[in-house]
Amino acid sequence: MAAPVIRAADSGSRELSEEKRPGVILQTERLLLREMEQTDLKDLAEILQDPQVMYAYERDFLDADVQEWLDNQKRRYARYGFGLWAVIRKTDGQMIGQAGLTMQPFGDREVLEIGYLFKKACWHQGYAVEAAAGCRQYAFETLHSIKVHSIIRTNNDASIRVAERIGMTRGETFVKHYYGKDMPHYLYTIYAASQEPPLIHGSTPPGHDAPVREPGQ
């Protein structure tokens, strides 16, 4: 898949009035990514409270959990200038998912991660790959990161396919302790073109069994 072209929100396109809204971060061929707002709570709940979408988390999300998730993104925007963003479909202006960049704990450090979750009705249409590729490009070209990761459950085949389709390579396998459960995860990595190749598959990071905060949040 060709890399998405990231255009500024004021690029002149008239497809969608969303492009002029404050908080718009980037756009790809079919999608617009902007900061989430309180008015997105209903769409966010549709994602987080769908057991099929959230099966890798193995827990239910109550209304208060959805609000906390949204509030956490706003804190990230304020602290880092990025977080998980609302994914808007240009053709109809609907929020169809969330994707973005977050700092996630890994061993004794934090790593920059691409995350993505989409409404079930929008699966199998290439939206996750398109959004994730846009976030990858943003990490390298706007944040000037030398590498970016995705932390994925070992049984989450759909997310693994997305990571591999945007050029990521599997590295370490480690365990997250989440709500009393041990959950094996892979660390996927892609480097900026000028940097060294990805890590060798199969190695284990220091502190791999340390408790970490809620994945994706």
N, C-alpha and C positions, 0 to 999 in steps of 0.2 A: 504494500500500500504506500503510495506517495505521501511524503510528509505534508501535513496541512499547512497552508499559508496563514500565518497569524497576521491579521490586519488590525490597525488601531480602530477604536470604536467610532472615530469620526472620519473614517476612510471615504465617505461619500455614498456608501451603499444606502438605499432607501427601502430595503426589504422589510425592515422591522424597526419600529420606533424604539424598541429596547436598546438599540445600538447607541442611542444618545443618552441613556440613563447613567447617572452617577454609579460607580462601582463596576461598570463593565470592564472586564480584564482582557479578554481575547475573543476572537472568533475564528472558526474554521469554515469549511465550505457550507456545512449545514447547521452549524451550532454556534451559539453565543454563550460564553461563560461570564457570569457576573457574580458579585457578592450576594449572598443570601440575605433576605430581609424577613421581618416578622410575618409579612403577608405570604411568605412561602411555606408557612408552618403546615398547612393542609397537605400540600404536595410532598413535603418532607415526611410527614406521617405516613403517607401512602407507601413510601419507600421503606421506612424503618419498621413499620408495623406489618409488613408482608413477610410471613415466615419463609416463603420460597426465596425472596430476595436476600434475606438476612440469615440463611441457614448456617453459614459459616460461623456466626456468632453464638449460636445455640442458646439464645435467651430471647425473652419477649421484651419489647420496648413499650413502656407505658407512655401516656401523654406527657408526663413530667420528664421522661427520658428524651423524648423528641425535642422538647423545649430546651433541655440542657445541651443537647447536641447542637442546636441552632446557636445558643448563647456561646458555646465553645468556639464555633466558627467565627463569631464576631470578635471574641477575644483574640483569636489568631490574626484576624485582619488588622487589629489594632497593634498587636505586638510584632508581627513578622511582615505584614503587608500581603500575606497570602493565607490560604486555608482551603477548605473544600468549598467550591463555588456551585451555584445553581447552573445547571445545563439547560439552556433554552433552545428549543427547536425553532429555527428561523421561519419556517413556513406558516406556523400558527401561533407562535409566541408562548407555547406551553412549556412549563418546566417538566422535563422528562427524566431528570436524574441529577446527580451531583458528582463532580469530579474536581480534582485540584491537587494542591501540594501541601503537605503538613510535615512538621518535624516529629519523628517518632523515636521512642527509646529503643536502642538495640545494644545489648551488652552494657558497657560502661559509657556509651556515648549516644548522641542523637543523630539520626540520618534523615535526609530529605526524601520524602516518599510521595509517589503518585498514587492517589486513591480514586476509586470510582464505584458508584452504585447507581443502577438505573431501574426505573419502574419495569415490572415484568412485561407489560404490554409493549415495551420498546426494546426488548431483547432481540438478538439475531438480526439486527439491521445495521450493524457496524458503528453504532453510536459510541460505544465504549472505547473502541480502538481509536476512533477519530478524536474523541475528547482527550484520551490519554496521550495520544501523539502530540496534540496541541499543548498539553501540560509539560511534556518532555521538552518541546521546543522552547517553551517559556522558561523552564528551569535553566536551560543552557544559554539562551540568547538574552534574556532579561535579567535573571538572577545571577548569571555567570557562574553557575555551579559546575564543578568538574565531573560530577556524577549524580545520578538520581536512582532511587530504588523503588521497589514495590515489595511489601511484606504480605505474603499470601499463605493461607492454610494449604497444607499439602493435598487436601482432597477437593480444593476449589478449582476444578478443571477449567471453568469458564474464565476466571480471572487469570489463571496461568496462561491460557491462550492469548488473552489480551496483552499481557506483559511480553510474551514472546513475539507477538506480531508487531510490537513497537520497537523490537530490537534488544530487549532485555535478555540477560543470561542468568541462569540459576546459579546461586552461590551457596552460602551456608544453609544448613538445616538446623533449626533451633526450636525450643519449646517456650510458648507463652503460657503463663498461668492466668486464667481468666475465669472469674466467678467459680473458683474451686475446681476448675478443669485444666488438665494439661493438654495443650493444643499444639501439635507440631506445625511449624511454618517454614517456608522457604524465603530466603532473601534474594530477590531478583535485582539485577544491577545493569545499568547502561552508563557508559562513560561518554563525556564529550569527545568529539573527534580527535582532539589534540592530546588526550590523556591515555593512560595505559589500558590494556585489555581488562575485561571483567575478571573477578576472582575465580579461582578453580572450584568447580563443583565438588561438594562433599566435605569441605573443611568446616570446623565448628568454632564460633566466636567465643572469646572470653566472656564469662558471666552469662552464658546462654540460658541458664536456668533461673536467672534473677526475675523477680516479679516485675511486670510492666503494666502500664496503664491500658485502658480499654482500646483495642485495635480500632483504627479508623476514626477515633474521636480526637 
